[in-house]
């Protein structure tokens, strides 16, 4: 087991660390903003006037992406349902609205399929390697589709470090604790000895609901954002998450 020191907080007897993807490991804000804009434009082309309010619902304002907005924290299905609701407000039937949103989302994917992959946040790869080398089991739980999470892991060659990854493909999404519990089960660890690292309230609520050892909030632009006030501690740089010591069960009397 590992003792981690994060800012002024010490986490003892940690066996695993589960990470969010978007906004935590991956600097995907630009891509998500572009995707939201393309989706809204495609829908607006069919139903003029829907695009701008839909962008606001997605959490996109100009060149900024709201870290608490729908694009940043919601699953693809949740985004589709929100888009369909805006379409339905124009008087269209619900099933027609759902189909329009679904087609627009699929078309947006095609338009952006050649976009360059988003980068890792600075220090992320080194942190994953360091934690893995210390014997911690690492996983990813994301609201993105599982195929996107797999693509992310493969592109950045994270297979040596990430032993489990899970997205949302239609079942429960964050903050349902079952996602965290499933990840712990797959990694063979106790939630009480597992940390969650994420940039959204849904990450924190999910982990707390599952009985995690603690929640490390990340916000790379400023300290102590209000939407992470339930996190055990908040960091703004990967260097603030440090390995303090390692414990070997049966050798030093700890278990």
N, C-alpha and C positions, 0 to 999 in steps of 0.2 A: 504494500500500500504506500501511498505517497501523501506527504503533507505539502499543501500548496499555500503560498502567501500571496494574497491579492490585495494591493494597497495595504491597509492596516488590519485586514481580516485573515485569519489562519483557518484553513480547512484541513482537518486531519483525517487519516484513514480513507483517502480517496482511491477508488479503484478504476473509475472511468470518468470521462468528460464527454458530454454530448453538445454538439454545436448546431446552431442555426446556420443556414447558408447565406441567403440574400441579406446584405447589410451587416453581416457578421464576419464571415470568411470571404465572401465575394463582394467586390465593389460594383454592384450591379445597378446602381441608381440610374445611370444614364440609359442603360438598356431598358429598364422597366418604364422609365418616362417615355422613351421613344415608342415602346410597345403600346402604352396607354394612349398616346397621341394617334398612332396608326389605327387602333381599334375604334377610337371615338370618331376619327375622320371617315372611316368606312361606314360606320353607322349613320353619321350625319349626312353622308352622300345619299342615303336612302330616305332618311327622315330628317330633313333640315331643322336645325334648332336644338337637336338633342346633344350635339357634340360638346359644347362648352359646359353645360351642367354635368354631363357624364364625366368629363375630365376632372371637374371638382370632386365628384364622388370618388374617382380613382385616387385622389390626393395629389393631383398634378396642378401646379400653378406656375405658369411660365417655365423657367428652367429649373424649378425645384420639385422634389418629390417628398411629400410629407411622410416621415418615418412611421407615423401612426395611421396612414391612409390605407385604403383598400388594396392598391397595387403592392404596397410594401409588406403588408402583413396577411392579406387574404389569399385563399387558394384560388386556383383558376376557376373552379366551379362557383365560388362565391362572387368573383368578379363578373362571370357570365350572368348570374342571377341578378346582380345589381344592374347590369346593362339592360337586361330584359325588362326589369321593373321600370326603367326610364322610358323604354320603348312603349311599354304597355300604357304609360300615362298619356300617350298620344291617341289612345282610343283603339289600338290594335288588340286582338285577342292574345291571351297569355301564351298559347302554344306557338302562335306566329311570332310573338316577341322573342320567345326563347330560341326559335330557329334562326331569326335574323341575327341575334347576338352570337349564336354559335358559329354561324357562317362567317361573320365579321372577324371573330377571334381566329378562326382557322385561316382566313385570308391574310390576316395580320402576321400570323406565324410564317406564312410563305414569303411575304414581303421582307421579313427580317431574318430569314433563315441563314443568310450569308453574312450576317453581322459578326464582327470579330468577337471572340469570347471575352467576357468581363474578366478583369484581373483580380488576383487575390489582394486583400489589403496588406500593406507593408508589414512584414514581420509575421504574417500568418503561417507561411510554410515553415519557417524556423520554429514557431511555437508548436505546431503539430509534430514536427520531428522530435523536438525536445521532450514533449509529453509522452510520445510513443516510446522513445528510448528509455524513459524512466519506468516503463512497464505499465503505463496507463492504457486502458482500452478506449479508443476514440470512435465516436459515431456522429452522424449528421441526421437531424430530424428537421425537415423543411416543409413549408406549405406549398412549395413548387411541385409540379408533377415528378414522379419518380424518375422518368426518363431524363428530365433536365438535371436532376441531382446526379444521376449516373454519368451524364455527359460532363458535368462539372468535375467530378472526381477523376474521370478518365483524362480529360484535357490537361488538368494540372498535375497528373500523375500522383494522386494522393492514395492510391491503393495500398502502399506499404504502411500507411498510418491509419487510414479510416477503415475500420473493421466492419462497420455496419452503416448503411445509409437508407433513409426512408423518405418518401415524398407523400403527397396526398393525391389520390387518383379517383376520388369519389366517396371514400369512406369518411371517418371522423377527421377533423382538422383541428389545428390549434385554436383554443387552449385545452382541448380534451386531453386529460392526463394519460389516456390509453396509449397515445403515441409515445410518450416518454417511457411508460411501463413496457411497451412492446420492445423498444430499443434496449432497455436494460435486460430484458429476458433474452434477447438475441445475443447480447454481449456476455451474458452469464454473470451479471453483477446485481447487487442490491441497490435499489434507488437511493437508499439512505447513505450509500457510499459513492454517489454519482453527482457530479456537478453539471449544471446547465449553463451554457454561454450563449446569449442571444441579444438582439437589439430591439426587441419588441415586447410589449406587455403580454402578448399571447405566449411567448416563450417562457416568461417568468411564471405566469399563472398556470401553465401546463405543468411545469416542473414542481411548483409548490403543491399543486393538487396531487402529484404522484409521490410526494414525500421525499423530494431530492435533498441532498446534503446541503445545497445552497444554489444560488442563482447569481451568476456574474453578468451584469448588464454591460453592453458595449455601446459607446456612442463616440464616433471618431472625430466629431467636430467640436464638442464641448463637454463639460463635466456635469454630472447630475441632472440630466433631463427629467422633466416631470413624469413622462410616461414610463420611466423605469424606477419609480419611487418604491416599488415593492421588491426590487432586486436587493440581494444581500450586500452587494458592492457594485460600483460602476467604474469601468476603466475607459480610458481614451487612447491607450497605446498597449500593444501586446507585451511590451517590456514590463508592464505592471502586474503581469501574471507570472509568478516565479515558483520554481520547485525549491522547497525549503529543505526537505529531507525525505529519505526513503526508509520504509520499515519492512523488514523481512520476517513474516510470521514464523514463530518457532525458534528464531535465532536470538532476538532481543527481548523475548517474553511478551510481545504484543500479538494480538490476533484480531 
